[in-house]
Amino acid sequence: MSWHFVQQGKGRPLVLLHGIGMSHAAWNPVLPFLARERRVIAFDIAGFGQTPPLADGTIPTAENISRALAQTLRKMDIHEPVDIAGNSLGGYLALEAAKLGLARSVVALSP
């Protein structure tokens, strides 16, 4: 399963993860500004927006969701650790992604 995303800009990837009950659209006000300097990828987290839930039988823990993010990034041919900014649930997931070695750096807003 791949996650739905929108992306803008060029350069080193910056992943944006939204809060609970939201979608990638939560980042729309800042996306154009960030994209001036970076390749910005705003995802719909598994089970939100246009991204389906995790596979049947997979418990939606922070670790499992972060592993699903890693799979999506690999499908996008992104194999190096990325910078991640997340708000609320997205901040919590960004911290979990860092524990898994997926994040180069993290900004977690109200995780």
Helices and strands as residue ranges (DSSP letters): E 5-8, E 13-17, G 24-27, H 31-34, E 39-43, H 62-75, E 82-87, H 89-99, E 103-109
